[in-house]
Amino acid sequence: MRRAVTSVLTGAALLALPACGSGDPTAPTDTVTASPAGPATPAPSGRLPAPSTTTPSPPPSGTAAPPTAAPDPLIDRPDVLAALQRRGGMCPDNPCGSSLVVTADGTWTRTGVAKAQDGSGELTDVQLEALRRAVGDTRLGEASAFDGTCPTAYDGQEVVVSWRVDGRLRTAASCTVEFPATDPLLRVLATTLEDLPRD
C-alpha cells in the first residue's frame, strides 16, 4: 500500500513541491481497569469485624491521549476547501515542509517551496468543480489505520490532506491512515498541483 501511495502522491505531481523550502482519527479513549476483588472473609462468630483503617487506592489511570498538534494557520480557516501538505525531513535551516491550500472560491496558495514556485492564483472553473466533487466523494475519513513505518523516521516526508465537508475541516495523514491510491481527492489534488504554473 505504501508503494501505491508513493506512486500517486510523490510522483510527477508532488515533485512540483521540492522537499526543502494532521474519517477524522479520534484520540484513544482512556481505559480504567479495576483490580478484581478477592473473596470476602467471614467475621468470627458472634463478633463484628473491626472497621478498616486502610484508605483504598485510586484505580489506575488509563493511558493519556497523545497531545493534539496545534492548528496550522494556513489550513485552519473557514474559507479553506482543501489542502495538501508535505512535512518532515531536514532542510539546511529547519524541518522541510510545503503546502498547497485552495479556498472555496478557487484561490490557491503554494508555500514552502523554491522561491520561484511560491505564489498564489486562481483555479479554473473546471479545476474548482473537479475539486469540489472530489471533496464530496473522498473516503479518506473511512481509511484503515496505517501500520507501517512513517517515512519521517528516516528523513522522509508525511503527506497530509485536509478537506472541508458540511462546514467541518477534516484531516488525514499518511502516517496515520492508509491512503488509497484511487481516492478521488488524492488524485484531483495531485493533478491540480501538477497543472499549477511554476514561473
C-alpha positions, -999 to 999 in steps of 0.1 A, spaced: 0 0 0 29 24 8 41 19 -28 6 28 -41 6 60 -20 41 69 -32 31 64 -68 2 89 -65 15 115 -41 52 115 -47 51 110 -85 54 138 -110 27 158 -94 42 160 -60 77 166 -74 64 200 -81 68 207 -43 105 202 -35 112 188 -1 131 219 11 116 254 12 -28 163 106 -129 98 87 -111 121 115 -89 99 135 -101 102 171 -80 103 202 -78 69 220 -102 66 249 -87 63 284 -94 28 298 -95 22 335 -92 -15 346 -103 -22 382 -84 -50 401 -107 -80 408 -119 -81 444 -108 -112 464 -133 -134 483 -149 -119 514 -136 -132 547 -164 -140 571 -163 -124 605 -157 -146 635 -189 -159 650 -205 -136 675 -181 -107 668 -183 -78 644 -153 -72 622 -131 -43 631 -136 -12 609 -110 -9 582 -85 19 586 -69 14 551 -76 41 526 -84 24 492 -60 33 465 -74 51 435 -79 30 404 -51 31 379 -55 57 353 -57 48 316 -31 58 290 -34 95 283 -43 105 247 -14 119 227 -12 157 225 -31 173 196 -10 192 171 -15 230 171 -38 241 143 -20 252 112 -29 288 105 -27 282 67 -53 254 69 -74 262 100 -96 288 83 -133 288 74 -127 295 37 -104 265 31 -119 239 7 -89 215 5 -52 214 12 -22 192 5 9 193 28 42 176 29 62 177 62 92 160 76 128 156 67 156 180 74 165 211 53 195 233 60 178 257 83 147 239 96 124 209 90 112 207 55 76 213 45 54 226 17 17 232 12 -10 238 -14 -41 254 0 -73 260 -20 -101 281 -7 -138 278 -15 -137 304 -43 -108 287 -61 -79 308 -48 -48 287 -43 -16 294 -23 16 274 -26 42 279 1 73 263 15 88 255 -19 115 272 -40 110 309 -41 103 308 -79 74 284 -73 59 300 -42 28 321 -50 -9 322 -55 -35 323 -82 -70 311 -91 -81 277 -103 -102 275 -135 -139 268 -132 -133 232 -144 -105 226 -118 -126 241 -90 -156 220 -99 -135 188 -100 -120 196 -66 -155 202 -51 -167 169 -64 -136 151 -51 -141 167 -16 -176 152 -16 -166 118 -29 -134 112 -8 -133 82 15 -102 92 34 -123 97 65 -130 60 64 -95 48 56 -79 20 76 -51 26 101 -16 28 88 6 2 105 39 7 87 70 29 95 64 66 88 89 80 63 97 108 88 116 82 108 143 81 81 143 117 69 113 112 46 81 131 45 45 126 56 16 137 33 -13 154 50 -46 161 32 -73 184 46 -108 190 32 -140 207 44 -173 190 43 -206 202 60 -186 231 75 -162 209 92 -125 206 83 -112 171 83 -76 159 80 -59 126 71 -22 120 74 -4 92 55 14 81 87 -19 77 105 -42 61 79 -36 42 46 -41 64 16 -60 45 -12 -43 52 -45 -77 55 -62 -92 81 -38 -107 109 -59 -94 137 -36 -58 124 -37 -60 122 -75 -75 156 -81 -51 173 -57 -22 157 -74 -35 167 -109 -42 203 -97 -7 206 -83 9 194 -115 -11 219 -135 -2 250 -115 21 275 -131 57 272 -120 71 306 -131 
